[in-house]
Amino acid sequence: MMRQRAIAVFVILGALLFAHAGALHSGFHYDDIHSVVENPKLRSLISPTTFFTDPTTFSARPERAMFRPLVVLSYAVTYAVADLAPWAHLFVNLLAHVVGVAAVCALALALMLPWTAAAGAAVLFAVHPVNSEVVNYVSSRSESFAAGGMLLALWGYLRWRAGADIRWYVLSLIAFGLALTSKATAVALPVMLVALEALLPATSLSSPRRRALVLLPFLVAGGAHLWIVAGFAARSLGHPVRPLLEQIWTQLKAASYYLHLLVVPTRLSVEHDFAVAHTPANVVVLLSAALVVSVMALIWRLASRRNRLLLCWAVLAVVPASIVPLNVLVNEHRLYLASAFLFIVLSAALWSHMRRTLVRRAAAVLLIALLAILSHQRSRVWDTEHSLWGDAVAHSPYAYRAHMHFGGALEAEGDIVGALDRYRRAVELQPDVPETHYNLGNALRLTGHISQARQSWERSLQQDPTFLESLLNLAAFHQQAGDWEQTWEFLRRAEAAYPQSAEVWRRKGLALRLNGAGAQAETAFLHALELDPDWVETHFSIGNLYHNEGRLGDAARHYTIALQLRPAHHGAAYNLADLRLREGDAEAAERICRSTLRLDALRHTSGQSKLFYLLARALDAQGRSADALINYGVFLHAGNGPASVLTEVQSRMEQLKASNR
């Protein structure tokens, strides 16, 4: 028996690694940029308790603050060990999935399934493609952390309820606490325990009063967590993405869609084609509700108490994320915990049939192999932003967000023409979303169509007169045109809408600096830093002000802070390296350039060729002519510098080649 179990563990791990190990070759995506890559709060572990007291540590953008301290702590620890190496952060996601798989197996055994059936549930959970997003997307770590904690909490509670030591009850409480500090959806666990006590037979240890007492700590912990995050929930629900009733009708429709993804996981996407249901009279909503109710009623009628409980748990697992109106209507990672319970039900139902004939066993093995292959292929889709959002556009051609983000990926690669096509399609699909017009305007500006860019930003403001990014871009547009009256008007509107925005005050500082009001510009920059001491661009801007005024020490200090907050900031890296070169510290200049270019490679971005120019100069100053020649060549090949600089580099390269002959 032990040998068989060891073989089963080996097979499960092997299948899991085949399905998901490709994730280690992927990069950062989407929310990872503001939560991990650009988040300065992760750069130090001196005060880790801050993660548990300050929700703004979750993101570089204060408006995206969330209370997920365990997730943020894991980011910080990973950063301390491996910096911004994507594979390291994704390795943590892979480990979290392994823990989740083990927890599914343990929970199935605690529910009295045979070990072979428990192993079957675990391997289904391990390799099913719908769970690949949780492994491949760093920010989905919150889902696997919360789900793992909830599964362990249920396992510990069942073990204690069956007569095990009180330590299992304590373990359950601790695991629940870990889940709560990973994602707010874990508040569903106390209700799951209530369902457990209602549906499973009472034990000799559980009288009604005792049940109430043992459930009380879980209910108190869940209530306390809701109270902690109440402020953020109030802000979110105070300006909901959509009315609550529309959210309910939409999620009724989503229920059958989720079942389809689990049964036929062949058209998975980071962004699904899915429309809001504005009324319950919608045919799709009615049919979806009828299908879901029919399936649940059938299962409820035929199922054992255990499977009824698992069905309740699966429903409760998706309820929290379904009630709160969010921008994304359906997400694959929301099925992560629910799928664990459903796979236990499926494995329990199939186990008695699979053991009867060799053909049925072979069919089960073939199913697992097919799911693992699909997950392996899915991991390759997550390799780059281009492959991820290109796949999303292919599978969800009517999802405006897919086109918008694919445009962003193309723009980052320098394909501005391709980006324009995607942004225009996003505008066609959702002309009432201000962000679509804003992105189109940015791409038009990059192609030199300044007047059209202005029109797009103005259309953005027609949809939302307080859309900050468009207000600031229009202020910059009029600033470049020398129309200072309109410049100050748009800045005034931005300040009126967002008086506590550090970026608004930074832009005011830039405008004042161009008007020759250096003292007032400094005051505006310093006020911006008071509002947000970690706003990188403000440190860069005030550094430039000091640089132009000859206050090189102050300039270097702010460039250094900017790089500490965002190590891949090209402007700060270039200016600081240039200052160090002028001071005669070529080694420091080399370190700065290499560090920023290394981060570009880790993030799969092309970097900026001017850094290769400075790196070459730093190497040249140290007498390392061979290395200098290589980097001069990279800069020259890019051809992005002024003609005078390119001529100077060509001349210097000829001199170095002559001296090396």
N, C-alpha and C positions, 0 to 999 in steps of 0.2 A: 504493500500500500504506500509506504513512504517513497519507494522508488517511482511509483506511478505519479505521485504528487510532485516529486522533483522534476519529472519529465514534463508534467503539465505546466509548471512554473517556467521551465526553459522554453517551452513552445510559446507561451503567452508573451514572454519578454522578447523572444525572437520575432514574433509577428508584430509586436508593438514597434520594435526598432526598425524593422523593414518598412512599416507604414509611415513612421514619423521622423526617423533620423535625418531625412532630407531637410527638415526644418533648420538644422544647424548651419545650412548654407544660405539661409535667407537673411534679410536685413531688417531695418526698422521701418514701420509703416504707420501712416495715418496718425492716430493719437499718441503713438510712441514718441513722436517728435517733440511734442510739448510736455509729455509726462516723463520722458527719460532723457532724450538727446539734449534738449535745451533747458532742462530743469536744473537750476543751480543749487536747489535744496538738497540734491543727492550727492553733492561733491564732498561731503564730510560726515563722519560718524561720531563727531565730538559730542553732539547732543541728540542721540537717537530718540529720546523721549519727546522731542519736538514733533516727530511724526505722529505721535498719539495725542497731541494737544492742538496742533495747527493744521487744519485741513488744506490750507493753501500750499503746503509742501507737496501736494499731489501733482501740481502742474506749474509750469513756468508762467501760465496765464491765470491770474487770480480769479477771473470769472468762471474758471473751470474747477474750482476747489471741490474736493470730495473727501469724505472721511473714510479712507482706506489705509490706515497706518501700517498694517502688516505688509501690504503690497508695496508701499513706498519704502519701508525698511528693507524689503528684499531687493528693490532696485538699488538702494544705496549700498548694501553689502556687495551686490554683484559688481557695482561700479568700483568699489574699493579694491576688489580682487582683480577685475579684468577690464576696468575702464569702460569704454563704450564699444567693446567688441560684441557685435550682435550675437555671435554664436554662444557666448557665455550667458547672455540674458535668455536666449532661447533654450539653452540647456536646462536652466531653472524651470522653464515651462514644461520641458520634457519630463524632468524629475517629478514635478507636481502631478503630471498625468499618470506617471507610474504609481505614485501614492494613491491617486484616485482609483486606479485599476485594482490595486491591492485592497482598498477599502470596499469596493464593490464585491469582491470575492468574500471578504470577511463578513460583510453584511448578509450576503446570501447564505453563508453557513450559519450565521446567527438566526436566520429565518427558517432554519432546519431543512435547507435544500441539500441533496447529496453533493459531495465535493466535486463530482464531475459536472453537475449542473451549475454549481457555483463557478467553476473554472470556465464553463461555456459563457456565462453572463459576463465574466471578467474579460474574456477575449473579444467578445462582441463590442463591449464598451471600449476596449483598447484600440481596435482597428477601424471602427465605423467612421466613414469619411465625414459625417456631420460634426464629429468632434475634432477634426483636424485644425479648425480655426483656433481652438484653445491652445494648441501646441505651437502653431506657426506665427501667431500674433502676440507679441510680448504683452500688450495691454490687456489681453484676455486672461492673463494670469489671475486677475481678480476672480474670474469665474471658476477656475480650477482650484484656487485656494479656498474659496467659499464652499464649493461643492465637496472638496475633500474633507473640510472640517465638519460639514453637516453629515456626511456619510459615516465618519468616525464617531460623531456624537450619537447617531442612531445605533451604530454597532455597540458602543459602550453601554448605552442605555438598555439595549436588549440583553446583553450579557449580564448586567446587574439585575435586571428584572427576572432573569431565569435563575437567580440564586447565587450569582458570583459575588465576589468581594465588593465592598462599598467603593473601593478604588476605581472600579469600572464606572460608577456613577460620577465620581469626581472627574475621571477622564472625559466623560461625555460633556460635562459642563465646560471643561477647559477647551475641548474641541469646538464647542459652540462659540465660545469667546473668540477663538481664532477665526472662525468663519465670519462672525460679525465684524471683526476688524479687517476683513478682506472685501466684503461687499454687503450692502444693506439688504439684499434679497435673502440673506440668511435668517431674517426675522420670521421666515415661514416655518422654521424648525419647531418652535413650541406648538404650533397648530398641528404639525406632523405628529408630535408626541401625543397630543390630545386624540388624534385619529387612531393612533396605535392603541391607546388604552381603551378606546371605544370599540374597536374592531377585533382585537385579539382577546382570547379567553383570559379571564382574571386568574392570577396566580395566588398561591397561598400567602404571598407576601403583600398582595395589593387589595386592600379594602378601599372603598370610595374615598374615605378621608385621607388615607395614605397616598392615594393617587394624586389628590389635589395638592398635598404637601410636597410631593416629589416633583410635581410639575411647576410649582410656584417659582423656584429659582430661575428656571428657563423663561417663564413669562416675565419675571422682573427684569432679567437681563435683556430680553428682547424689547420690552417697553423702555428701559433706560437708553438703549441704543437709538430707538426712534426719537426719544427726547433730545439726544445729543445732535442728531442730524436734522432735527425739526426745522431749524433756521434755513438750511439749504433746501429742504423739501418745500418750505413755504415760498422761497424765492422762485423755485422751479414751477410750482403749481400756481403761484400768483400771476405768472405770465406763461400759461401752458401752451405747448406747441399746437394742441387742438383741444376742443371741448371733451370733457370726460365721456359723454355718451358716444361721441364719434370714436373715441379710443376703444370703448367696449365693443361697438359693432365691428370695428376693424379687427380687433383681436379674436372675435368670434370667427371671422373669416380666416384669420391666421391659424386657428387651431387645426383645421383640416389641411392647410398648407404644410404645417409642421409635420403632421402624420405622413404626408406625401414625401417630404424630405427624408424621413426615417426609413420609409419602405423602399423608395426609389432615389437613392442619393447620387444622381448622375448629373444634375444641373445646379451644383452648388456654386455660390458666388458670395463675395464679400458685400455685395449690394444687390438685393433682389428686386425684380419688378413687382411692386406691390402698391396698390392704391388705397387711399383712405375710404372707408365706407361711411357716408354721411347720414345714412338712415338704415334702420333695421329692415325696411321693406326691400332692400337690395336683394336680388335673386341669389347672388353668390353667398351673401350672409345667411340667408334662410336655408339654402342647401347645405352649407357648411355646418351650421348649427344642428340641422337635422341629422347629418352624417355623424357628427361627434357624439350627439346624445344617443343615437342608435347604437354606435359601437360601444360606448360606455355602458349602456343598459344591458347589452348582450353579454359583455364581459362580466358585469356585476351579477347577472343572473346565473352564469355558468361557473364563475370563479370561486375559488376557496376564499376563506377569510384573509389568508395571507396575500393572495393576489388582489383582493379588493383593497387591502391596505396599500399595496404598492401602487395601484391605480390612483388612489387618493393622493399619495405622495407625489406622483408624477404631475398631477394637476396642480397641486400646491407649489411645486417647484417653479412653474412658469407664471403663476398668478402675480407675484410682486412686480416683475418686469412688464407684465401685460397691463396692469392697472395704471401705472404712471405714464402719461403721454411723453414719448421720446421722439427725437428726430427720425431715428431709424425704426421703421415699422416692424420688420422681422429681422432677426439675427440668428445665425446658426448656433452661436455659443450659448444662447438662451436655452437650448435643448440639452445642454451638457448634463446637468443633474437629472432632469426628467428622463433622459435616455438610459441612465443607470438603472432606474427603477423598472422601466419598460423592458430592458434587456434581461433583468432577473425574471420577470414574468414570462418572457418568451422562452428563456432557457429552461425554466421549470416546466413549461408546457411541452417543449420539444424533447426533453430529456428521456421520458419514458418511450418515446417513439424512436429516438436515435439509437438506443441501445439494442433494438430488436433485430435489425438487419444491417449487414455490411454496406448495402447500397445507401441506406439512409445516413450512415456514418460518413460515407464518402461524400454525400451531398452536403453535409454539415461542414466538412473540411473544405469543399469547393467554395461554399458561401464565405467562409472566413478568408480564404485566399483571395477571392474576388474583392471583398471589402478592403483588405490590406493593400491590394494593387491600386484601387481607387484612391485610397488615402495617400499612398506613395506619389501618385500622379498629382494629387491636390497640393502636396508639399512643394512640388516644382513650380506651381502657379505662384506661390508666395515668394519666389526668389527675389524679384525686384518690384518696384512700384509699377513699372511698365507692364510686366507680365501679369501682375495682380489686377490692375484696373483695366487692362486690355481684355482680360478674361471676363471681368465684370460687364464690360460693354458688350462683349459677344453673347453672354448669357442673359443680360438684362438691358436690351437696347432702348427700353423706354424709361429707364431709371436715370433721372437727370444727374444725381450725385455720382453715378458711375462715369458719365461723360465728363463731369466737372473735375473729378479727381484724376481721370486718365489725361485730361488736358494739363493738369498740374504736373503729372509725371513726364509728359512730353516736353513741357516748358522747362523742367529741370534738366532735361537732356539737351536742350538747345533747339528743339524742333518747335519753333514758335508757330510756324504755319500749321503744323498738325494740331497744336494746342488750340489755335484759333477755331479750327473745324469742330473740335470737341466742345469748346465753350459756346460756340454758336448753337450747337445741337442742344446743349443744356438750357440755353435761353429759350429755344423753341419749345422744349418740353415743360419748362417751368418759368414762364415770363414774370410771374408774380413773386419770385424769390430774389431778393436784392443781391445775394451773393453771386448769382449767375451773371448778372450784368457787370458786377464789380470785377470778376475774374476776366470777363471778355474785354473790359476796358483796359486792364493791365496788359493783356496780350497785344491789344491794338497799339498801346503805347510803345511796347517793345519793337513792334514792326514799323514804327514811325508814323502811324496814323493817329496823330495827337487829337485832332478834332473829333474823330469817331470815338476815341477813348473817352473824351470829355462827355460825349452824348451818352455813352454806356453808363458812366458814373452818375450822370444826371437821372437816367432811367432807374438806376438803383435807388436813388433818393426818392423817386416817385413812389416806389413800393414801400420804402421805409425812410422818412425824412431824417431820422436820427442814425442812419447806418454810418457808423464812425469812419470806417475805412474809406468810403466814398467821399465823405466830408473832407477828410485830410488829403486825399488825392486831388480833389478839386482845388483845395487851398494851394497845394504844390503846383498844380497846373497854372493857376493864375499868378503864382509867385514867379514861375519861370517866364511867363509872358509879360511880367512887369506891371501887372494890374493889381496894385497893392490894396485898392479899395475892396475888390472881390476876395483877395487873399484874407484880409482881416475879417471879412464878413463870414466866410466859411469857418475860420478858426473860432470866431465868436459863437457860431451855431454849435460847433463841436464842444466848446467849453460849457455852453449852456446845457447841453445834453449829458455831458460827462465831465463834471467839474473836478472829479477826483481821478481823472485819467492821466497817468504819467506821460503817455504818448502825446496827448494834446499839448501839455506844457512843454514837452521837448520840441514839438513842431513850432510852437510860439517862439521858443529860444532860437531855432534855426532861422525863422523869419526876421527876428530882431537882429541876429548876427549879420545877416545879409544887408540889413538897413544901417549897419555900422554902429548899432547900439550894443556894444560889447558888454557893458556892465549890466544892462537889462537882460541881455541874453543869458549871462551867467546866473542872474537871479532866477530866471525861468527854469534853467537846467537844474539848479539846486533845489527848486521847489519840486520838480519832477522826481528828483532823487529822494526827497522827503516822502513823497507819495508812494514810491516804489524803489527802495535802495538797490534792488536786484534787476532793474530794467537795464538790460545790456546796452541798448542803443543810446540811452542817455549818457552813460559813461563814455561811450565812443564819441558822442557829439560834444560833450564838454571837454573831452581830451583834445578834439580837433580845435576847439576854441582856444584852449591854453597853448596848443602847439603854434597856432597862428600868432598868438600874442608873445611868443618866445618863452613862455613858462614851461619849459621842456620837462622839468621834474614833475610838475603837476600833471602834464599830459601823459607822461609815462605811467604815472600811478593809476590814472583812470583807464588807460589801455590795458594795463595788467589786470585790473579788476574785471574789465570786460572779458578778457580771455579766461579768467578764473570762472566766471559765470557761464561763458559759452566758448569752450576751447577751440571751436571751429569758426570763430568770427574772423573772416578774411581781412576786413578793414582794420580791425584792431591789431591783428597779427602783422600785417604789412607795415603799419605805421610804427608799431613798437620795434619791429625788427630793423626798420630804417633808422630809428633813433639810436638803437644799439650800435648799428654800423657806424653812424656818425661819431659816436662816442669811442669808437675803436674796439668795441667788444664784438668781434666777428663770431665768436663761439656762441654767445647768447643769441645773436641774430639767426645763426644756423639752427639752434634748438627750437626757436619759435616757429620758423618756417617748416621744419621737418614735422613738428608736432601737429600743426594745422593740416598739412598735406596728408599725414598718416590718417587723421580723422576723416578726411575726404575719401580716402580709399576704403575705410571701414564702413562708411555710409553709402558707398557706391556712387559718389558724386564726382564730377570732373575736376573740381577745384578751380582755382584761378591762376592763370599762367604767370601773372606778375609775381606770385610767391616764388616760382621757380627762378625768376630773374633775381630776386633778392637773395635766394639761397645760393645761386651761382656766384653772386658778388661776395657773399660771406665766405664761401669756399675759396674763391679767388684771393681774398684778403689773407687767408691762412696759408696760401701757397699750394693749395690742393688743386692744381690746374686740371688734372684729368676729370675729377668730379665736377669741377666748375664748367668744363666744356660740355659735359652731358646735360647739365641743367640749363646752360645757356641755349643749347640746342632744343630742349623741350620748349623753352620760352619762344624761341625764334620760330619753331614749327607752328605754334599756336597763332603767332602773328597778331596778337591783340594789343600790342603796345603802340605808343606814338612812333611815327616814322623816324624821328631823331634817335629815339632809344633803340629801335631795331637796327639802325645804321651803326650806332655805337657798339651794340652787341656783336654784330658781324665783324666789325673791326677788331674788337677784343678777342674774338674767337680765332681770327687769323693770326694775331700776335701769339696767342697761347699755342696754337698748332706749330707755328714757326719755332718757338722756343723749345718745344718738345721733340723736334726732329733730331 
